[in-house]
Amino acid sequence: MKIISLVPSITETLFDFGLTKNQIVGRTKFCIHPKNLVREVEVIGGTKNLNIEKIKSINPDFIIANKEENEKLQVEELAKDFKVWVTNVGNLEDNYYFLKMLGNHLGMAEKAQLFNLKIQEVMNVAPPKTPLKVCYLIWKNPYMTVGGDTFISDVLTKLGFENIFKNRKRYPEISVEEMKEADCIFLSSEPFPFQQKHIDELQELLAGKKIMLVDGEAFSWFGTHLAKREKYFDDLLKIVATKL
């Protein structure tokens, strides 16, 4: 079977399941994991700017897309000629069923179950008595955060944090003033590449607040990625505890 993946976390998941470059025949330019394997797979554009003609020339048996990551019109165009699975992973439960369905499709149900069990283990942390209030920033100019109906927010919750914007939808714009309600402010490494200078800028406006950089992949990449982030989350929780 020849598969094209239109999402970085899906590409990583396919390789984690054990598929090879002969089976994964197309991926986006943002597919970066596993580094030593993805570089041997044909690039078919960006997640929101697919090269439709190149995909047609590859003639895949199966294309895996995502409702949030890919453009609807482009996916619909591909669906005219190819079998397309449009995934929609908005929380950890969705991720469980995504892996289960993928395992069934690939004839690897047992491997999917092992990944799901590992993810449950990783996310089974001892929550603090009082959830730490967090503002998770994904963008600057304007500042944008995550609402309660996002995968990132669900991961935060499972780790024992309280998203102070959990009553908002999707990715709302927020003000610096609104951030004052948080105990911690997380600056994600993606999609906006926050750096130390951005912490310094916010620290001047939010004196005394705990502001830190976090790995955006750990919070936003669905599929098998979470199964490999146990140490990162353990270390993060320890660091947060020492900062408060």
N, C-alpha and C positions, 0 to 999 in steps of 0.2 A: 504493500500500500504506500502510495506517495502522498504525503501530508504537507500542507503549507500552514504555518502558524502566523497569525497577524498580530500577536501580542507577546511581548517579552516574557512574561511569567508563564505563558502557555508553552513557549519554546523551551524554557528551562524545564518545565514539568515533563514534556515529552522525552527530553534527554534523560531526566531522572528515572523515567520508566524504563529506560534502556534502549530506546530507539536510536538509530544511527543516521548518519548523513545521507544514506541511501534511501531512508524512509522519510526523513524531514528534508524536503527538497526546496523549501522557501521560507524566508523569515524576514522580519523588518530590520531596518538599520539600527533600531533601538534594542534589539535582542542581543544581550551582552553576556548571558550566562548559559551554559559553562563556556568560558572564554576560549578554551582550546578546541572546542567542538563547533561553536556557532560560526567561526570564521571560515569554515569549509562549506557553509550553506549559502545558497544564492540569496542575495538581498532583493526584495521585491517592493522597495519603497519604505515610507514611514507608516506608522499606525493610522494616520489620518490622511495620508497622501500615497495611496497604493498605486503601483504601476500595473494597471489592469492588463495591458497587453503582454507584459512579461509573465504575469501569472497564467494567462491563457496559453502562452508558448510553452510553459512548463507542463501544462495539462495535468494538474493534480487529481488524485482520486477523492480527496477530502480537504476541506479548508476549515480551520477553526478560528473564529472571530470572537469579539466581545462587544456587547451592547454599548458599553461606555467608552471603550478605547478606540473603536473604529467608526467611520462615517457610514451612516445608514444607507445612503444612496450608492456608495461604492460596494457595500456588502450585497445589496439587492441586485446590483449589476452582475456580480460574480455568481449569485444564486441562480441566474438564468441558465448558466452553463455547467455549474459544478454543485456538488453536494456541500453545503455550508452549515456548520453548527455555530449558531450565535449564542455564546455563553453569557450569563448574567449573574455575576457573583457579587452580591451586596453585603454579605456577612459570612461568618464562619460556618454557619449551617449550609449556606449555598455552596461554600467551598467543599464541604464534605460530600455533597451530592455531585458536584462537578467532578471530583476525583473518582467517585464511585462510577459515574456514567462513563468517564473516560476509560477506566479500567475495564468495564464491560465491553466497550467498543473495541478496545485493543486486545481483548482476551487476556487481560492481566488483572482480574478482579482481586486476586490475593495481594498483589503488589499495591494496589490502590488502598486496600484495607490497612496494610502496614503503614502507609504514609498517613492515613487518617488517624490511626492509633497514636502515631508519633506526634502529630500535631495536637491532639487532645492532651497528650502528656506535657508538651511544651507550654500549652496555654493553661495548664492546671497549676497556677501559682497560688500561693497563700495570700489572699487579699488583705490589705491593711484594714484595721477596725473602721477607719473613716476613709473613704475613697479620696485620693488626692485630686483636686480640681485642676484640670489641664486645658490649656489652649494650644491646639496643634496647628501651626501655620504651614500652608503649602505655597503661598504666593506673596509677593511684595509689590506695592504700587499698582493696585491697592492691596492691602493685606487681605488674604483670604484664608478661611479655615475649613473644617469639615463638620457637616451636620450629622445628626444622629442616625441617618439612613445610609451611612457609608460603611464600607469594609473597614476603613481606618478606625472609625469610631467604635466599631464592634471589637476590634483588636484591643483598643485602649481600655474598653470596659472589662474585657476578659482578664486584662493584666492588673486590674484593680484601680484604674484611673476613672475619673468622672469628666467626661467631655462637657465643658461649660456651655457649649453650643449644641447640645444634644437635641434641643427642641427646634433647631433650624433644619432646613432641608439642603441636601447636596453640599455645595461649596460656596457659602455666603461670604460677602465682603463684610469686614468688621473694622472697627476703629481701635486705636490704641487704648482709648478710655475703657472700652469693653473688656480688654485683656486684663484689667486690674482685678477682676473677680477670680482669676486663676492663681493657684499655688505655684504652678510651674508652667512655663511657656516653652513648647517644643518647636524648634525650627527644623523642618524637614529638609533633607538633602535633595529632594525632588518633589514636584517638577521644577520648582524654583531652587537653584543651588545656593541655599543659605550658607553663609560662612561666618567666621568669628566677627568680622566687621559689622555684620548685621545684628549680632548679639550686642555689640558695643553701642550701636545706634539706639536699640530698644532699651538698653540698660539706662541710658541717660533720661529716657522718658518714663521709665518704670523702675525707679530706684527701689532697691530692696527685693525685687522680684527675682525668682530663680529662672534663668533663661539658659537653654542649652540646645546644642545641635543633636539631632537624632537621624538615624539611617532610614530614609524614606522607604527603601525596599523592604525592610523588616515589617513595616506597618501596612504597606499597600500592595505588595506582590502576593497574589493569590496562587492557588495550585500547591506545589510541593515546597515552596520556598520557606514557609513557616516551620516546616519539619527540621530545618537546618539552623534555626535562629535561637535555640535554647540558651546558649551561652550569652548571646547578645542581650536577650531579655533579662537574664539573671543579673548580668553586670549593670544593665541600665537601672533596674530596680534598686540595686545597692547604691549606685551613684545618686539617684534621686533621693534615697533615704538619708544620705549624708548631707545633701544640700538643704534639707528642710530642718 
